[in-house]
């Protein structure tokens, strides 16, 4: 079993990367309003069961969406960013109304151009997407207005028939919301506030979900080894309670540190790209199958004696060091089941 724990330690960085999620897909487009005015459109598709919070989310609630544009003297913004209709729901935890989107939403920003040259506009969307957990993400989009379309800025009196046709779809006015629509809740399209879940019900759901996690194939096989370790180390009841508390806190700290380090070293974009790579996931799948087959007794994975001896020495050590090592072993082996 100790040899298998060491294999899990070698796979921890790969396992952490594979858990990175990207539940929102973005597309950008441009719609021409007039010779000098354009509409920048952000279209977002959200995976099932996830939701993204609006930029008009009230204070003391979840993080609102923010849209910023890179400064450029060749264009100016007209008004504020407008949103498609959102949903409204009362949050018992924050005690505020939440405004959020599900499945799909769009953002629109009207601009006026001041140059006949090709124009590139860079926009950044920062948002919070939530399911069972919340993830802070950002997306950078680039809009390009070709020179042929911007030429009308300096030639307003020329024959418009000579200008190259603009290959942009006409504006669908049914999808464009006004500033007042975006800033005020649309009661006719919002669900009733959900108040049936109290803080106690949320607590008990989380509490029993933790017990259910013990039955996962990643955690259940570790129970005998963990019980044996604490039986050996704890000579008195007080020592057992102290060791158990240290063990639980260590698991929490290890999860936080490992997640922070992986994100800090590789960056969010690199992790997402690697986690969605088909070949990377195929290799990782094969490694897990081999690991599982060895665990079930199909064959034995033999490691260098020096590695195995180090594991034995660390696992047999008493005190806080031994408890920390056991917590690290549990976090590594169970990450594929408990991490999501």
LOVOKOL-986452 format. One record per atom (N, C-alpha, C): x, y, z. Coordinates in steps of 0.001 Angstrom, whole numbers, padded with zeros to 6 digits, always signed. Atoms other than C-alpha are relative to their C-alpha. Layout:
N
XYZ...
***
This chain:
340
+000831-001214+000000+000000+000000+000000+000859+001255+000000-000868-001171-000073+002860+002358+000808+000606+000318-001361-000522-000231+001348+004263+001859-002688-001038+000695-000875+001062-000648+000769+000918+002815-004156-000158+001455+000397+000068-001390-000453+000889+005968-002032+001066+000838-000672-001068-000747+000651+004212+006997-003536-000331+000266-001459+000426-000227+001383+002852+006498-007042-001015+001126-000073+000989-001084-000028-000054+008763-006127+000671+001345+000165-000726-001263-000200+002376+011441-004956+000621+000481-001301-000602-000377+001274+004101+011366-008345-001040+000518-000978+001059-000397+000927+000749+011863-010064-000786+001208+000474+000841-001053-000572-000525+014716-007867-000084+001219-000885+000047-001198+000836+000455+017527-010213-000881-000215-001214+000847+000313+001154-001221+015803-013150-001463-000023+000412+001377+000077-000480-004345+015088-011116-000569+001371+000286+000473-001352-000299-004575+018704-009958-000331+000763-001249+000227-000726+001248-004284+020043-013490-001278-000468-000672+001166+000542+000704-006999+017731-014790-001313+000461+000597+001239-000425-000639-009520+019198-012348-000413+001416-000394+000322-001369+000359-009386+022714-013834-001209+000011-000935+001241-000051+000755-012774+023634-015252-000087+001282-000800+000257-001174+000826-013828+026017-017984-001427-000114-000525+001395+000255+000374-017651+025915-018033-000642+001057-000891+000576-001065+000827-018160+029105-020112+000806+000127-001293-000626-000159+001315-017409+029318-023857-000446+001334-000600+000270-001348+000494-017156+032747-025496+000177+000089-001511-000132-000359+001410-017683+034047-029043-000217+001504-000137+000143-001444+000216-017372+037597-030362-000421+000269-001438+000430-000402+001342-018956+039349-033330-000218+001508-000023+000190-001439+000187-019472+042853-034759-001224+000223-000877+001156-000387+000806-022674+044429-036065+000104+001482-000331-000096-001389+000435-022671+047628-038088-001329+000714+000229+001181-000816-000255-025106+050304-036936-000105+001125-001020-000079-001070+000993-024005+053170-039205+001434+000046-000512-001355-000099+000542-020899+054342-041058+001051+000157+001090-000981-000256-001062-019233+055317-037776-000328-000703+001310+000388+000653-001244-021045+053232-035180-000141-001508-000203+000038+001459+000048-020729+049523-034443-000437-000544+001357+000433+000678-001209-022071+047072-031904+000914-001202+000220-000853+001129-000367-019605+044726-030180-000843-000987+000799+000873+001002-000608-021365+041488-029222+000845-001111+000627-000631+001099-000731-020140+039002-026596-001063-001077+000212+000938+001109-000195-021949+035643-026758+000664-001063+000869-000544+000990-000938-021424+033177-023898-000955-001181+000125+000763+001228-000204-022582+029568-023626+000477-000658+001290-000330+000539-001319-022711+028077-020113-000398-001472+000053+000294+001421-000145-022527+024368-019352-001175-000207+000967+001158+000262-000873-025578+022776-017649+000370+000042+001481-000099-000094-001464-026042+023415-013903+000928+001110+000480-000852-001130-000384-023577+026353-013950-000765+001302-000239+000592-001315+000257-024520+030046-013774+001064+001075+000201-000932-001135-000047-022703+033378-014241-000749+001208+000541+000655-001144-000617-023488+036468-012164+000080+001239-000887+000124-001215+000797-024600+039713-013807+000918+001098+000533-000783-001157-000437-022662+042986-013690-000806+000887+000951+000858-000794-000874-025626+044424-011761-000342-000729+001304+000210+000703-001261-025388+041984-008831+000150+000973+001170-000054-000972-001105-026111+043932-005600+001245-000168+000867-001107+000064-000947-023458+044749-003026-000297-001029+001087+000074+001010-001061-022763+042227-000244-000433-001359-000521+000330+001282+000590-023546+039419-002673+001189-000580-000745-001088+000568+000802-021506+037379-005172+000714+001080-000814-000780-000960+000774-018849+039062-007300-000708+000312-001319+000649-000353+001268-020431+040996-010195+000972-000099-001169-000808+000016+001216-019199+040756-013765+000545+001396-000296-000605-001271+000385-016829+043491-014990+000523-000113-001432-000470-000042+001387-016142+044435-018627+000836+001254-000185-000902-001135+000225-013166+046665-019459+000542-000050-001420-000528-000117+001356-011821+047920-022788+001375+000659+000044-001335-000587+000095-008200+048647-023654-000107+001390-000617+000104-001382+000462-007725+052396-024130+000542+000144-001420-000380-000230+001392-007575+053497-027762-000706+001270-000467+000570-001278+000437-008071+057001-029164-000780-000108-001304+000676+000165+001286-009456+055573-032413-001473-000379+000150+001424+000278-000193-012818+054753-030855-000416+000488+001385+000546-000387-001300-015088+055770-027976-001255-000818+000274+001168+000774-000403-017787+053957-026030-001244+000873+000011+001291-000683-000049-021432+054942-026380-000865-000716+001025+000794+000621-001053-023297+054236-023171+000746-001115+000708-000567+001098-000773-022739+051206-020960-000273-001337-000677+000214+001352+000512-022555+047485-021646-001405-000473+000372+001360+000491-000221-026033+046008-022037-000004-001523+000040+000089+001439-000192-027040+042500-021028-001319-000543-000531+001261+000678+000266-029605+039987-022156-000719-000226+001335+000745+000160-001258-032374+039332-019570+000598-001080+000898-000580+000928-000961-031126+037624-016442-001080-000534+000936+000909+000565-000998-032731+035547-013696+000285+000620+001370-000119-000574-001342-033324+036678-010133-000387-001058+001030+000282+000976-001054-033182+034558-006994+000556+000517+001325-000445-000459-001316-032938+035341-003284+000993-000987+000588-001048+000816-000601-029762+034067-001579-000127+000073+001520+000171+000025-001455-030310+032962+002025+001297+000295+000741-001287-000201-000669-026588+033132+002814+000364+001475+000031-000356-001417+000082-025889+036676+001582-001177+000912+000358+001222-000755-000277-029511+037772+002199-000176+001154-000988+000204-000975+001075-029643+039630-001126-000569-000741-001207+000435+000575+001267-031203+039072-004543+001211-000180-000907-001072+000285+000954-028835+037462-007057-000535+000153-001422+000329-000092+001416-028914+038318-010764+001026-000837-000753-000945+000913+000644-027417+035594-012935-000571-000538-001315+000355+000579+001296-027457+033856-016327+000209-001507+000050-000145+001440+000169-027949+030189-017185-000046-000338-001483-000040+000558+001351-027204+028284-020415+000623+000962-001012-000528-000924+001012-026606+031391-022574-000336+001437+000379+000293-001423-000145-026323+035156-022391+000897+000777-000952-000792-000848+000891-024980+038043-024462+000181+001381+000619-000306-001369-000395-023379+041413-023797+000190+000818-001264-000107-000862+001173-023457+044375-026194+000517+001368+000409-000552-001328-000242-021397+047551-026270+000047+000765-001319+000008-000838+001193-022007+050314-028803+001217+000915+000018-001190-000846+000083-018934+052242-030036-000096+000921-001210-000143-000902+001140-018072+055110-032360+001469+000044-000375-001392+000027+000443-014911+054929-034474+000405+001380-000513-000526-001309+000379-012687+057935-035225+001158-000106-000982-001142+000190+000893-010183+056470-037694-000407-000828-001208+000301+000786+001198-010324+055166-041284+000829-001274-000091-000884+001161+000052-007630+052566-040552-000644-001213+000668+000476+001211-000663-008123+048995-039463+000081+000190+001511+000096-000247-001431-009162+049000-035832-000158-001320+000750+000086+001172-000864-008550+046316-033223-000358+000454+001414+000499-000367-001325-010473+046572-029963+000099-001218+000910-000182+001090-000958-009509+044432-026981-000863+000245+001234+000878-000088-001174-012041+043766-024223+000282-001172+000925-000227+001040-001009-011658+041793-020995-001237-000132+000878+001168+000287-000834-014548+040149-019156+000458-000797+001218-000306+000697-001252-014033+039189-015501-001321-000373+000662+001294+000473-000478-016794+037082-013982+000180-001150+000985+000032+001123-000938-017727+034487-011375-001025-001011-000489+000886+001068+000452-019201+031172-012514-000100-001032+001125+000224+000837-001179-020759+028878-009912-000847-001221-000340+000821+001207-000012-022173+025392-009477-000081-000429+001457-000155+000322-001417-021390+023564-006238+001081+000867+000626-001050-000930-000422-018328+025808-006024-000003+001175-000966-000100-001180+000853-017551+029247-007480+001427+000158-000503-001304-000191+000618-014687+029980-009874+000057+001411-000568-000227-001320+000585-013359+033439-010708+000810-000168-001279-000669+000153+001286-012431+033564-014398-000004+001320-000751+000002-001166+000878-011622+036116-017076+000227-000464-001431-000123+000317+001417-011760+036133-020866+000324+001273-000768-000390-001147+000822-010042+038492-023311-000443-000253-001437+000522+000117+001360-011746+039065-026669+000495+001166-000837-000478-001033+000920-010511+041009-029701-000991+000163-001149+000900-000337+001104-012807+042741-032206+000801+000770-001055-000738-000647+001085-011387+043771-035601-000970+000609-001006+000793-000699+001013-013011+046387-037853+000928+000288-001175-000910-000188+001139-011366+046220-041322-000015+001432-000526-000143-001349+000543-010206+049338-043102-001121+000333-000966+001046-000269+000986-012797+048987-045865-001302+000430+000661+001221-000367-000706-015576+049313-043295+000138+001332+000713-000224-001241-000726-013999+052235-041433+000255+001178-000917-000344-001080+000919-013267+054261-044586-001042+001102-000017+001067-001002+000037-016615+056049-044338+000185+001091+001033-000212-001010-001030-015320+057973-041328+000546+001280-000590-000631-001184+000572-013262+060344-043501-000580+000353-001362+000588-000281+001310-015357+060179-046676-001519-000068+000085+001456+000088-000191-018932+060888-045610-000786+000386-001235+000740-000482+001156-019860+062529-048954+000276-000803-001260-000306+000796+001182-018510+059862-051322-001171-000910-000329+001047+000903+000454-020649+057466-053282+000077-001285+000819-000047+001175-000870-021506+054765-050795-000059-001296-000793+000053+001213+000800-022065+052317-053636+001386-000513-000320-001356+000410+000327-018307+052271-054230+000699-000649+001178-000619+000587-001179-017566+051141-050725-000280-001497+000016+000166+001445-000037-017003+047414-050296-001128-000378+000949+001119+000381-000867-020064+045698-048849+000495-000532+001339-000344+000428-001351-019989+045028-045146-000626-001364+000247+000495+001356-000209-020276+041311-044409-000347-000218+001468+000452+000104-001390-022038+041749-041102-001510-000118-000012+001438+000213-000035-025493+040543-040254-000725+001241+000492+000788-001149-000512-028192+043174-039737-000274-000159+001488+000262+000012-001440-028964+044122-036185-001366-000617+000260+001256+000583-000440-031596+041944-034598-000472+000784+001216+000393-000919-001079-033353+044578-032550-000719-000714+001129+000677+000727-001080-035246+041926-030613+000965-000493+001052-000995+000497-000944-031963+040889-028949+000742+001117+000685-000714-001132-000577-030783+044398-028049-000839+000571+001126+000715-000545-001151-031765+045528-024609+000417+001427+000229-000337-001388-000313-031905+049121-023536+000668+000073+001338-000723-000164-001266-029976+050541-020614-000919-000247+001187+000911+000178-001133-033072+050525-018420-000341-001464+000199+000285+001419-000145-033764+046876-019159+001142-000700+000692-001158+000669-000578-030195+045867-018249+000189+000329+001454-000292-000439-001357-030145+047814-015035-001113-000323+000989+001119+000280-000892-033547+046802-013644-000414-001454-000142+000459+001387+000087-034787+043294-012801-001254-000125-000853+001150+000239+000869-037249+041892-015352-000868-001042+000686+000767+000882-000867-039861+040436-013074-000740-001076-000775+000784+000966+000754-041772+038675-015867+000821-001201-000422-000827+001103+000444-038770+036488-016711+000839-000574+001129-000809+000432-001128-037455+035821-013223-000776-001001+000838+000680+000962-000861-038227+032824-011000-000291+000586+001364+000319-000445-001349-039735+033212-007591+001181-000245+000920-001106+000226-000936-037239+033597-004726-000112-001365+000662-000045+001320-000604-036160+030267-003326+000408+000155+001458-000263-000216-001418-036418+030374+000456-000080-001285+000818+000287+001184-000777-037074+026757+001375+001235-000593+000678-001200+000568-000597-033433+025935+002227+000540+000922+001084-000567-000770-001096-032278+027148+005619+001479-000317+000123-001415+000256-000236-028699+027331+006835+000206-001382+000618-000130+001317-000609-029292+024201+008902-000114-001106-001043+000138+001032+001030-030469+022224+005877+001248-000080-000856-001246-000001+000770-027388+023310+003928+001109-000683+000787-001032+000613-000841-025200+022271+006872-000120-001519-000009+000166+001445-000073-026722+018790+007107+000243-000664-001358-000299+000549+001326-026532+018269+003335+001504-000153-000179-001457+000064+000113-022826+019098+003414+000580-001053+000945-000502+000946-001003-022317+017001+006565-000145-001441-000489+000222+001371+000450-023871+013826+005143+000689-000279-001342-000774+000188+001231-022197+014400+001769+001437-000377+000327-001343+000381-000430-018905+014202+003633+000082-001471+000374+000024+001428-000310-019889+010786+004999-000111-000836-001281+000137+000736+001260-020913+009711+001490+001332-000103-000726-001314+000026+000648-017412+010605+000281+000859-001147+000514-000762+001130-000541-016077+007841+002556-000208-001272-000813+000310+001207+000766-017711+005286+000241+000585+000024-001397-000603-000073+001331-015874+006474-002877+001192-000941-000084-001112+000962+000134-013268+004043-004275+001363+000594+000309-001285-000618-000317-010507+006585-003620+000242+000085+001502-000127-000235-001442-011219+006990+000108-000197-001278+000810+000365+001168-000807-012755+003733+001352+001174-000940+000282-001122+000914-000289-009595+001557+000935+000999+000557+001007-000968-000594-000917-007629+004022+003093-000454-000036+001458+000516-000035-001372-009871+003688+006165+000739-000971+000924-000721+000912-000911-008219+000526+007614+001411+000482+000327-001367-000463-000232-004734+001949+007167+000018+001208+000934+000051-001200-000838-005731+005274+008755-000340-000348+001445+000371+000416-001357-007426+003625+011747+001174-000680+000693-001156+000689-000570-004394+001397+012264+001083+000983+000423-001037-000996-000310-002061+004398+012185-000315+000733+001295+000352-000769-001190-003973+006362+014833-000100-000895+001240+000019+000929-001134-004460+003277+017019+001405-000217+000545-001391+000206-000391-000717+002805+017044+000594+001237+000651-000625-001237-000458+000161+006474+017632-000643+000563+001265+000726-000633-001107-002494+007428+020211-000032-000934+001207-000063+000817-001207-001743+006052+023675-001154+000305+000960+001103-000397-000876-004523+007987+025446-001124+000603-000831+001134-000592+000707-007950+009356+024547+000301+001432-000406-000336-001393+000318-006680+012948+024713+000949+000080-001187-000934+000011+001129-003831+012104+022354-000722-000350-001290+000758+000367+001191-006284+010481+019951-000804+001160-000543+000771-001166+000432-008520+013564+019865+000919+001049-000612-000941-000994+000516-005524+015856+019383+000538-000401-001379-000518+000468+001288-004118+013722+016563-001067+000069-001091+001079-000043+000994-007512+013516+014830-000251+001428-000473+000197-001402+000383-007953+017305+014909+001145+000478-000886-001163-000370+000821-004415+017800+013577-000099-000607-001390+000150+000704+001277-005129+015256+010843-001016+000705-000901+001033-000674+000796-008331+016995+009713+000443+001357-000498-000476-001326+000411-006800+020476+009687+001089-000125-001061-001086+000197+000965-003766+019146+007791-000539-000280-001391+000594+000304+001309-005971+017780+005009-000511+001274-000663+000513-001261+000549-007667+021177+004570+001141+000874-000501-001137-000848+000371-004341+023041+004515+000703-000542-001240-000687+000604+001146-002793+020573+002046-000772+000254-001284+000801-000262+001200-005691+020931-000413+000151+001454-000459-000114-001422+000349-005466+024736-000277+001376+000307-000582-001365-000288+000459-001671+024812-000692+000253-000601-001376-000228+000641+001297-001565+022299-003557-000734+000725-001123+000753-000724+001028-004311+024124-005460+000605+001345-000313-000589-001326+000206-002665+027518-004959+001324-000088-000743-001316+000135+000637+000807+026307-005981-000137-000352-001473+000181+000397+001404-000394+024602-009167-000474+001181-000837+000502-001162+000730-002313+027725-010208+001070+001068-000148-001027-001039+000048+000569+030072-009355+001116-000351-000971-001117+000402+000861+003183+028048-011277-000410-000022-001465+000384+000217+001389+001260+027189-014440-000907+001092-000549+000935-001006+000482-001347+029966-014620-001307-000634-000444+001331+000536+000308-005067+029561-015291-000132-000415-001461+000153+000313+001418-004811+029626-019096+000738-001279-000367-000780+001194+000319-002071+026993-019262-000669-001259+000536+000663+001151-000593-003966+024673-016943-001233-000407-000799+001193+000308+000794-007160+024929-018969+000369-000650-001323-000429+000556+001282-005319+024249-022223+000468-001441+000165-000507+001353-000229-003588+021190-020769-001112-000957+000406+001069+000868-000493-006682+019843-019037-000960-000426-001104+000916+000322+001097-008695+019886-022293+000697-000673-001173-000745+000665+001070-005949+018268-024398-000344-001488-000011+000483+001380+000072-007205+014886-025631+001112-001001+000275-001093+000948-000194-003788+013196-025671+000458-000031+001453-000373-000060-001416-002916+014390-022181-000982-000797+000853+001007+000715-000779-006199+013050-020782+000021-001496-000283-000087+001420+000326-005743+009748-022632+001147-000664+000759-001146+000540-000742-002295+009220-021086-000333-000117+001483+000356+000030-001420-003613+010108-017649-000998-001119+000294+000969+001087-000158-006513+007655-018115+000707-001353+000062-000739+001266+000011-004078+004834-018954+000753-000202+001315-000723+000101-001272-002006+005617-015859-000930-000417+001139+000951+000349-001056-005083+005422-013628-000478-001447-000127+000423+001389+000200-006163+002106-015193+001085-000961+000474-001117+000836-000453-002703+000621-014608+000083+000002+001521-000045-000134-001457-002744+001939-011046-001110-000824+000660+001128+000746-000558-006185+000410-010393+000205-001505-000145-000236+001429+000214-005225-002966-011906+001017-000542+000996-000995+000419-000990-002182-003140-009642-000614-000076+001393+000650-000023-001319-004308-002240-006629-000875-001238+000207+000876+001166-000085-006697-005137-007420+000767-001314-000061-000814+001206-000054-003777-007597-007575+000345-000601-001337-000337+000548+001314-003354-008066-011331+001507-000157-000160-001468+000070+000029+000386-007384-010982+000514+000945+001072-000612-000827-001039+002808-005636-008645+000930+001011-000638-000892-001065+000448+004485-002311-009329+001132+000132+001014-001157-000019-000890+007977-002474-007868+000781+001281-000215-000755-001242+000048+009724+000811-007066+001420-000236+000502-001359+000104-000559+013425+001368-006299-000051-000080+001519+000005+000202-001448+014241+000273-002765+000211+001295+000774-000268-001257-000707+015545+003717-001840-001269+000829+000143+001263-000739-000074+012166+005285-002668-000927-000629+001037+000898+000696-000922+010216+002637-000774+000445+000183+001450-000511-000172-001366+012484+002961+002275-000329+001385+000542+000340-001356-000441+011908+006727+002406-001469+000089+000393+001429+000002-000329+008167+006174+002346-000241-000691+001340+000173+000737-001251+008425+003599+005138+000431+000828+001205-000501-000788-001118+010494+005883+007330-000942+001145+000339+000911-001124-000251+008112+008818+006884-001321-000475+000595+001299+000493-000472+004988+006736+007445+000069-000502+001435-000136+000559-001338+006358+005166+010618+000363+001040+001044-000361-001031-000959+007379+008441+012192-001227+000435+000803+001100-000413-000845+005256+009599+015077-000121+001500+000043+000156-001425-000202+004081+012991+016192-000652+000681-001179+000650-000814+001026+002969+015809+013927+000505-000352-001390-000555+000317+001318+005322+014817+011074-000708-001205-000597+000687+001182+000502+003744+011387+010770-001439+000284-000377+001388-000355+000302+000231+012850+010887-000082+000810-001285-000018-000798+001227+001083+015408+008203+000224-000883-001217-000257+000889+001124+002452+012656+005988-001230-000838-000330+001220+000763+000235-000705+010579+006440-001070+000865-000655+000964-000913+000621-002841+013613+005596+000352+000248-001457-000439-000195+001382-000747+014211+002470-000321-001222-000843+000307+001226+000735-001158+010570+001454-001486-000082-000332+001446+000032+000256-004952+010772+001834-000398+001030-001046+000347-001052+000958-005151+014071-000081+000387-000402-001411-000477+000392+001332-003130+012644-002970-000856-001120-000575+000705+001177+000512-004869+009284-003267-001476+000292-000262+001444-000243+000114-008413+010626-002800-000350+001195-000872+000273-001260+000691-008036+013768-004921-000932-000176-001189+000827+000199+001197-009645+012284-008049-001476-000134+000337+001401+000156-000402-012834+011558-006077-000520+001211+000758+000460-001092-000858-012981+014442-003603+000295+001369-000571-000369-001301+000558-011336+017227-005631-001127+000699-000719+001104-000670+000702-014292+017911-007967-001068+000478+000955
***
